[in-house]
């Protein structure tokens, strides 16, 4: 196994869950969604000034307060070791008026895959080089493609789009 690969099991779980989103990917989607909060970040890889790390417990944050304060458009690159609760929270948040965009592996056969998201934006023509949490540099070796799954309040579900990776740069 490539010791530099994202899926390298010899890395601590905390480190494997902390790969950052490349700036060009976030910036591309931020132009459309204008994110106001990063739901799963560390101080090193946060993409929005207001952010929670996985220990801050985005799951128990008061949704009424989030909406009142204008934090209604969440970016989320969740820990890949446990994606399902993030999908479930995004689904609940949609009902409370919060848009959530989750950057996850493109694995529609996974048990956590939602069949009721509003948009599925598959990133094609190359895999993303996520930012290594140790070095802060992009690292090739992503074992799977990526998709942005978006839960949008009051919007139709099941919209599928394809986006070439290099069109985001």
N, C-alpha and C positions, 0 to 999 in steps of 0.2 A: 504494500500500500504506500502511496505517496504521502510522506510525513507532512507535506505542506498542504495537502488537500483539505477542503472544507469538511469532509466527512471523516477525517482521521480520528479514529476512536481512542488513540493514545492521548489526545488532548483532553483536558478536564471538561466536564459537561458544561460548566459555566463559560468556558472559553469557546466551546463549539456553538453555544447559543448566542454568542456576542458578535457575530460577523456583521459588519456594517453594510448598508446600502451604498452603492456607488453614487456620488453626487449627481452625475448626469441623469441617472434613473429617477432619483427623487425629484430633481428640478423639472424634468419633463412632466411628471404627473402633478407636481405642485402647481404648474401653470394652469392646469385644468381645474384642480380641486381646491386650491388655495388652503392647504392644511393649516389648522390652528393648534394642533397638539400631536405629539409623537407618543403613541401608546405603549411602546416597548423599546426603550432605548437605554443606553448607558451614557454617562457624561461624555465619553469619547466619541460615540457614534450618533448622538441625537441629531435629528434633522430639523427640529422645530424648537424654538426657545422654551416653550412649555412642553415638558415631557415627563413621562413616568418611566422608571426602570422596572424590570420585572419584579423587583422586591418592593416597589412602592404600591403595588396592588391596584392596577388600573381597574380590576374587576370590582373593587368595593368603593371606588370613587362615586360620589353622589351625582347622579345623572342630572337632577334638577339644577344643581349648582353648575355643572359643566355647560348646560344649555343656557342658563342665565348669564354666565360669564362669556359666552360666545365660543366655547370650545366644542364645536359641533362638526368638525371635519378632521378626522383622525387618520394619521399615517401609521401603519403598523407593519414592521418586519419582525414577526413573532419568533420566539425560540422554536426552531424546527424540531426539537425533541418532543414537543407537546403542542401541536397546532390546534387541536380540537377545541379547547376552551376559548381560544381567541376567536375562532369562527362563531362559536355559540354566543360570545359576548357581542360580537359585531351584529349578529342577527337581532339580539335583544335591543341593542343601541339604535338600530334602524327604526324600530317601533317607537323609540323615544326621541326621534328627530336627529340622530347623530349619524353622519356618513362615516363609514370606515373603509379604508382601502388597505388590503393585506397583501404583501408581497410574499408569496409562498412557492414551494416546489410545484411544478406542473405535473401533478399525479392524480388525475381524476378517478383513479381506481382506489385511492386511499379511503379508509373508513371515515376520516374527518371531512372529506370533500363535500361542500354544500351543493345541494341541487336547487337552492332557492335564492342565490345571489342575484343582484341586478345586472352586474357586468363581470365578464371573465375576459381579461385582456392578456392573451398569450404572447409572450415575447419569443419571437422566432429568429432564425438565421444566426444562431450563436447563443452561448450561455453567458450569464453574467459573471464577472469576476468580482466577488464580494470583497470587502475590505477586511483584511486580517486584523483581529483584535489585538494581536501582539505587536505587529510591525506597523500597522496603520497604512499598509500598502495593498493595492488590489492583488488578488491571488487567483490564478486560474485553478481549475480542478473541481469546479462545481459538477457534481455527479448527475444533476438533472436540470432540465429547463426551468423557467420561472413563469409565473402568471400573477397578475394583479387581480385579486378578487375584490369586488367592490359591492358593499351594501349601501344603498342610497334610499333615504326616506321618500316615499310617495313616487316611486319610479317603477317602470315595468321590469320584470325579472327575466333572466335567461338570455341577455344580450351577449353575444360572443364576438370578440374582435381579435385580430392578429396584428401585431406590431413588430416590425423588424428592429432588432436590438440597436443597430447603428443609426436608425432614424431618431433615436432619443439623444444622440450625441450632438 
